[in-house]
Amino acid sequence: MAPPAPSHRTSSPSQPSGKSEVSDLKSQLRQLAGSRAPGVEDSKRELFKKVISYMTIGIDVSSLFGEMVMCSATSDIVLKKMCYLYVGNYAKVNPDLALLTINFLQRDCKDDDPMIRGLALRSLCSLRVANLVEYLVGPLGSGLKDSNSYVRMVAVIGVLKLYRISASTCTDADFPATLKHLMLNDRDTQVVANCLSALQEILTSEASSLEEASREREALLSKPVVYYLLNRIKEFNEWAQCLILELVSKYVPSDSNEIFDIMNLLEDRLQHANGAVVLATTKVFLHLTLSMTDVHQQVYERIKAPLLTLVSSGSPEQSYAVLSHLHLLVMRAPFVFSADYKYFYCQYNEPSYVKKLKLEMLTAVANESNTYEIVTELCEYVANVDIPIARESIRAVGKIALQQYDVNAIVDRLLQFLEMEKDYVTAEALVLVKDLLRKYPQWSHDCIAVVGSISSKNIQEPKAKAALIWMLGEYSQDMQDAPYILESLVENWDDEPSAEVRLHLLTAVMKCFFKRPPETQKALGAALAVGLADFHQDVHDRALFYYRLLQYNVSVAERVVNPPKQAVSVFADTQSSEVKDRIFDEFNSLSVIYQKPSYMFTDKEHRGPFEFSDELGNLSIGAESADSVVPAQQVEANDKDLLLSASVEEETRVVSNNGSAYSAPSYEGSIGSLIPQAPLEFAVSNPSVPGPAPQSSSPFDDLFGLVSAPAPTPAPPAPSPPPLQLNSKAVLDPGTFQQKWRQLPISISQEFSVSPRGIAALTSPQVLLRHMQNHSIHSIASGGQAPNFKIFFFAQKQEEPSNFLVECIINTASAKAQVKVKADDQSASQTFSSLFQSALANFGLP
């Protein structure tokens, strides 16, 4: 039997079949290195292309370094470019090989061709090897004085690269002063722009440490420099104009006449075809007139037309960028744009992100004179095939109604939405009707008549179902079937996945009971029974609270749960005025697009503690940086307790129903002992529970301290708290926390176990935050989801402003806590760590 024929594999023309291919390239390059035969340049080009292609796909061709350098002795600029690309790539990872390039690069820096001089200088500065900085000073000095503007332009950027490699070498060579002289005297505008950019970066970095650099930075913002650049601004390209305008926005004029001079000089920049120039000019106008109220108002009127023109012309991306800046201006001065609301109407061919922003702006500019037209337009969008836009349109209509403009017509529109046979429309309309009733209770009869015809079985979204349940409880006296609808919802309690809905259902049944007791008594008993057995901590706590409140005094319970309601006058704003002002200060930047200050998104080191990050869901235990911090206020509890397994859930449910110290009422018969068949004035007067309280292992027993119960099985003894007094009212702003966290070294890093009770109680970070705050240890940020939670704490000494910073990562699966402590007073770190560990060990204990 013949052996199988060997398989023939054809190698890809752009990929070597093995080391032999690289060896062949090496030998071919060596043969061509000293050759002057005709056509040798073309052969070099082909070999160079092959080397670059191998390098691009990740194949190591560093062994060809010497041959590539030898072949660079040519006047062919294409070969030079490819050789410089190769050298720059491998010089970073192989500093020793970079030494081989110095001679030929320095030689090329003196070439007769200015293009080669510039390319060689750029490649020389791009090596970025600290040991070779001494070879950069001479070529850079010559390049800054070169007769060709391209070489000078490259040399200016080369100075900045040198500064990043070795700041001391750059300042010792007096390059910053040379750049300033070049900026004020060079004829080429691109050289001037590069000088300005490089100087700003160098002086900004140096200003924090050197007083002289700070003075130089102030000199850069002096009147002669600013006026010189402004007088030449028309000669610059768009990028350079934006650079100059950014500098001018930081300039502080001496008087109002100087402000008007600058604005008159830049008036024509508002008509520029480039949107970036228009926005940069707008920023200058706004910042210069902040202290002049009347003029500032006129500036809004002046910049309105150019910005609206930019919105209607150009790509959707440009329109969105300009609209984002317009949105910021509209929020600050909505009356200025109220007459131009039609510019914010959505076009059929616009992307969703543009439409959504326009809807927000339509909401902001609505007033008494244009409400009818805007609401009519928004109602047209409700039938949009784009469901998210349809939802946003309904919300926009509701927001306008909450601004007290033409409420009658808007309420009629919202009630019409409830009758539409679209689930998402009905859901959004229900939420808005609830908000409207909170602000305008006089509309309850009209709204309830329509809401009463909606079946709860057709509502699937948690927020909409919660809104419907709220109305059933709040207006149960006007809705004939309210007790029976609530009873059917209680019967299907276990099928409801949302904790928000279950919480609303508990409260609604309580309210309905006080208004229609005979019809709701059975539903209330069932609701309290299943609520007490619920595994979600908030639901459990609320049911227990209601149960004990009813035990104590029904009249008191009615005053607590169902007091006289007052109309809500103002709904809370989601963004603070301080954040809005910070964004306005960063006008014409990504801060406006993202609608948050730059420190929140610039990089991981400066990412702010105000934003939820998905990274917290996949925390890496032992991560050093505070890159994923989020505010405790924004972390919502999970609808299901993900910490308990199915077997533990079942066991806990049995204990809660049969062996609990609070004696949870059952659905069938025990409700009579809780709420008698009598009018409210003869309700339960004896708050005590008859008979001895049974033993319980639930960590939530006696949560409100209203009944006595035997102490649960004690947990392992926690370390005794050390004698360190902490300030219970300590305050630390997030910016200071971040700065200290970056500057202070780690004093203590340790890992210890968390008690099983603590793990069971940790359904969300907020539970632990409240516990630690009772021990004068406060949270600055928190987040995550099971099994990983990451929390940043801080504490302060009672007698002095000394801070302790803590990063705590808890893994509920392993029941381990990893803690890192940083402190202003390193000597007190161990004492504080013991106190922190003691507080954490007590978490979950009654």
Secondary structure as the mmCIF struct_conf table of DSSP 4:
data_model
#
loop_
_struct_conf.conf_type_id
_struct_conf.id
_struct_conf.beg_label_comp_id
_struct_conf.beg_label_asym_id
_struct_conf.beg_label_seq_id
_struct_conf.end_label_comp_id
_struct_conf.end_label_asym_id
_struct_conf.end_label_seq_id
HELX_LH_PP_P HELX_LH_PP_P1 ALA A 2 SER A 7
HELX_LH_PP_P HELX_LH_PP_P2 THR A 10 SER A 12
TURN_TY1_P TURN_TY1_P1 PRO A 13 SER A 14
BEND BEND1 GLN A 15 GLN A 15
BEND BEND2 SER A 17 GLY A 18
HELX_RH_AL_P HELX_RH_AL_P1 LYS A 19 ALA A 33
BEND BEND3 GLY A 34 GLY A 34
TURN_TY1_P TURN_TY1_P2 PRO A 38 GLY A 39
HELX_RH_AL_P HELX_RH_AL_P2 VAL A 40 THR A 56
TURN_TY1_P TURN_TY1_P3 ILE A 57 GLY A 58
HELX_RH_3T_P HELX_RH_3T_P1 SER A 62 LEU A 64
HELX_RH_AL_P HELX_RH_AL_P3 PHE A 65 CYS A 71
TURN_TY1_P TURN_TY1_P4 SER A 72 SER A 72
BEND BEND4 THR A 74 SER A 75
HELX_RH_AL_P HELX_RH_AL_P4 ILE A 77 VAL A 93
HELX_RH_AL_P HELX_RH_AL_P5 PRO A 95 ASP A 108
TURN_TY1_P TURN_TY1_P5 CYS A 109 LYS A 110
BEND BEND5 ASP A 112 ASP A 113
HELX_RH_AL_P HELX_RH_AL_P6 PRO A 114 CYS A 125
TURN_TY1_P TURN_TY1_P6 SER A 126 LEU A 127
HELX_RH_3T_P HELX_RH_3T_P2 ALA A 130 LEU A 132
TURN_TY1_P TURN_TY1_P7 VAL A 133 VAL A 133
HELX_RH_AL_P HELX_RH_AL_P7 GLU A 134 LEU A 144
TURN_TY1_P TURN_TY1_P8 LYS A 145 LYS A 145
BEND BEND6 SER A 147 ASN A 148
HELX_RH_AL_P HELX_RH_AL_P8 SER A 149 ILE A 165
HELX_RH_AL_P HELX_RH_AL_P9 ALA A 167 ASP A 172
TURN_TY1_P TURN_TY1_P9 ALA A 173 ASP A 174
HELX_RH_AL_P HELX_RH_AL_P10 PHE A 175 ASN A 185
BEND BEND7 ARG A 187 ARG A 187
HELX_RH_AL_P HELX_RH_AL_P11 THR A 189 ALA A 207
TURN_TY1_P TURN_TY1_P10 SER A 208 SER A 209
HELX_RH_AL_P HELX_RH_AL_P12 GLU A 211 LEU A 220
TURN_TY1_P TURN_TY1_P11 LEU A 221 LEU A 221
BEND BEND8 SER A 222 SER A 222
HELX_RH_AL_P HELX_RH_AL_P13 LYS A 223 ASN A 231
TURN_TY1_P TURN_TY1_P12 ARG A 232 ARG A 232
HELX_RH_3T_P HELX_RH_3T_P3 ILE A 233 GLU A 235
BEND BEND9 PHE A 236 PHE A 236
HELX_RH_AL_P HELX_RH_AL_P14 GLU A 238 SER A 249
TURN_TY1_P TURN_TY1_P13 LYS A 250 LYS A 250
BEND BEND10 SER A 254 ASP A 255
HELX_RH_AL_P HELX_RH_AL_P15 SER A 256 LEU A 265
TURN_TY1_P TURN_TY1_P14 LEU A 266 LEU A 266
HELX_RH_3T_P HELX_RH_3T_P4 GLU A 267 GLN A 271
BEND BEND11 ALA A 273 ALA A 273
HELX_RH_AL_P HELX_RH_AL_P16 GLY A 275 LEU A 288
TURN_TY1_P TURN_TY1_P15 THR A 289 SER A 291
HELX_RH_AL_P HELX_RH_AL_P17 THR A 293 SER A 312
BEND BEND12 SER A 313 GLY A 314
HELX_RH_AL_P HELX_RH_AL_P18 PRO A 316 ARG A 332
HELX_RH_AL_P HELX_RH_AL_P19 PRO A 334 PHE A 337
HELX_RH_3T_P HELX_RH_3T_P5 SER A 338 PHE A 344
BEND BEND13 TYR A 345 TYR A 345
HELX_LH_PP_P HELX_LH_PP_P3 CYS A 346 GLN A 347
TURN_TY1_P TURN_TY1_P16 TYR A 348 ASN A 349
BEND BEND14 GLU A 350 GLU A 350
HELX_RH_AL_P HELX_RH_AL_P20 SER A 352 VAL A 365
TURN_TY1_P TURN_TY1_P17 GLU A 368 ASN A 370
HELX_RH_AL_P HELX_RH_AL_P21 THR A 371 TYR A 381
TURN_TY1_P TURN_TY1_P18 VAL A 382 ALA A 383
BEND BEND15 VAL A 385 VAL A 385
HELX_RH_AL_P HELX_RH_AL_P22 ILE A 387 LEU A 402
TURN_TY1_P TURN_TY1_P19 GLN A 403 GLN A 404
BEND BEND16 TYR A 405 ASP A 406
HELX_RH_AL_P HELX_RH_AL_P23 VAL A 407 LEU A 418
TURN_TY1_P TURN_TY1_P20 GLU A 419 GLU A 419
BEND BEND17 MET A 420 GLU A 421
HELX_RH_AL_P HELX_RH_AL_P24 ASP A 423 LYS A 439
HELX_RH_3T_P HELX_RH_3T_P6 PRO A 441 TRP A 443
HELX_RH_AL_P HELX_RH_AL_P25 SER A 444 VAL A 451
TURN_TY1_P TURN_TY1_P21 GLY A 452 SER A 453
BEND BEND18 ILE A 454 ILE A 454
HELX_RH_3T_P HELX_RH_3T_P7 SER A 456 ASN A 458
BEND BEND19 GLU A 461 GLU A 461
HELX_RH_AL_P HELX_RH_AL_P26 PRO A 462 GLU A 474
TURN_TY1_P TURN_TY1_P22 TYR A 475 ASP A 478
TURN_TY1_P TURN_TY1_P23 GLN A 480 ASP A 481
HELX_RH_AL_P HELX_RH_AL_P27 ALA A 482 GLU A 491
TURN_TY1_P TURN_TY1_P24 ASN A 492 ASN A 492
HELX_RH_3T_P HELX_RH_3T_P8 TRP A 493 ASP A 495
HELX_RH_AL_P HELX_RH_AL_P28 ALA A 499 LYS A 515
BEND BEND20 ARG A 516 ARG A 516
HELX_RH_AL_P HELX_RH_AL_P29 PRO A 517 LEU A 532
TURN_TY1_P TURN_TY1_P25 ALA A 533 ALA A 533
BEND BEND21 PHE A 535 HIS A 536
HELX_RH_AL_P HELX_RH_AL_P30 GLN A 537 TYR A 552
HELX_RH_AL_P HELX_RH_AL_P31 VAL A 554 VAL A 561
BEND BEND22 ASN A 562 ASN A 562
HELX_LH_PP_P HELX_LH_PP_P4 PRO A 563 LYS A 565
HELX_LH_PP_P HELX_LH_PP_P5 PHE A 571 ASP A 573
BEND BEND23 THR A 574 GLN A 575
HELX_RH_AL_P HELX_RH_AL_P32 SER A 577 ASP A 585
TURN_TY1_P TURN_TY1_P26 GLU A 586 GLU A 586
BEND BEND24 ASN A 588 SER A 589
HELX_RH_AL_P HELX_RH_AL_P33 LEU A 590 TYR A 594
TURN_TY1_P TURN_TY1_P27 GLN A 595 GLN A 595
BEND BEND25 LYS A 596 LYS A 596
HELX_RH_3T_P HELX_RH_3T_P9 SER A 598 MET A 600
TURN_TY1_P TURN_TY1_P28 PHE A 601 PHE A 601
BEND BEND26 THR A 602 THR A 602
TURN_TY1_P TURN_TY1_P29 LYS A 604 HIS A 606
TURN_TY1_P TURN_TY1_P30 PRO A 609 PHE A 610
BEND BEND27 GLU A 611 GLU A 611
HELX_RH_3T_P HELX_RH_3T_P10 ASP A 614 ASN A 618
TURN_TY1_P TURN_TY1_P31 ILE A 621 GLY A 622
BEND BEND28 SER A 625 SER A 625
TURN_TY1_P TURN_TY1_P32 ASP A 627 SER A 628
HELX_RH_3T_P HELX_RH_3T_P11 ALA A 632 GLN A 634
HELX_LH_PP_P HELX_LH_PP_P6 GLU A 636 ASN A 638
BEND BEND29 ASP A 639 LYS A 640
TURN_TY1_P TURN_TY1_P33 LEU A 642 LEU A 643
BEND BEND30 LEU A 644 LEU A 644
HELX_RH_AL_P HELX_RH_AL_P34 ALA A 646 ASN A 658
BEND BEND31 GLY A 659 GLY A 659
TURN_TY1_P TURN_TY1_P34 ALA A 661 TYR A 662
HELX_LH_PP_P HELX_LH_PP_P7 ALA A 664 SER A 666
BEND BEND32 TYR A 667 GLY A 669
TURN_TY1_P TURN_TY1_P35 SER A 670 SER A 670
HELX_RH_AL_P HELX_RH_AL_P35 ILE A 671 LEU A 674
BEND BEND33 ILE A 675 ILE A 675
BEND BEND34 GLN A 677 ALA A 678
HELX_RH_3T_P HELX_RH_3T_P12 LEU A 680 PHE A 682
BEND BEND35 ALA A 683 ALA A 683
BEND BEND36 SER A 688 SER A 688
HELX_LH_PP_P HELX_LH_PP_P8 VAL A 689 VAL A 689
BEND BEND37 PRO A 690 GLY A 691
HELX_LH_PP_P HELX_LH_PP_P9 PRO A 692 GLN A 695
TURN_TY1_P TURN_TY1_P36 PRO A 699 PHE A 704
BEND BEND38 GLY A 705 GLY A 705
BEND BEND39 VAL A 707 VAL A 707
HELX_LH_PP_P HELX_LH_PP_P10 PRO A 710 ALA A 715
BEND BEND40 PRO A 716 PRO A 716
HELX_LH_PP_P HELX_LH_PP_P11 PRO A 717 PRO A 722
BEND BEND41 PRO A 723 PRO A 723
STRN STRN1 LEU A 726 LEU A 726
TURN_TY1_P TURN_TY1_P37 SER A 728 LYS A 729
HELX_RH_AL_P HELX_RH_AL_P36 PRO A 734 GLN A 743
BEND BEND42 LEU A 744 LEU A 744
HELX_LH_PP_P HELX_LH_PP_P12 PRO A 745 ILE A 746
STRN STRN2 ILE A 748 SER A 753
HELX_RH_AL_P HELX_RH_AL_P37 PRO A 756 ALA A 761
BEND BEND43 THR A 763 SER A 764
HELX_RH_AL_P HELX_RH_AL_P38 PRO A 765 GLN A 773
TURN_TY1_P TURN_TY1_P38 ASN A 774 SER A 776
STRN STRN3 HIS A 778 GLN A 785
TURN_TY1_P TURN_TY1_P39 ALA A 786 PRO A 787
STRN STRN4 ASN A 788 GLN A 796
STRN STRN5 LYS A 797 LYS A 797
BEND BEND44 GLN A 798 GLU A 800
STRN STRN6 ASN A 803 ASN A 811
TURN_TY1_P TURN_TY1_P40 THR A 812 ALA A 815
STRN STRN7 LYS A 816 ALA A 823
BEND BEND45 ASP A 824 ASP A 825
HELX_RH_3T_P HELX_RH_3T_P13 GLN A 826 ALA A 828
HELX_RH_AL_P HELX_RH_AL_P39 SER A 829 ALA A 841
TURN_TY1_P TURN_TY1_P41 ASN A 842 GLY A 844
#
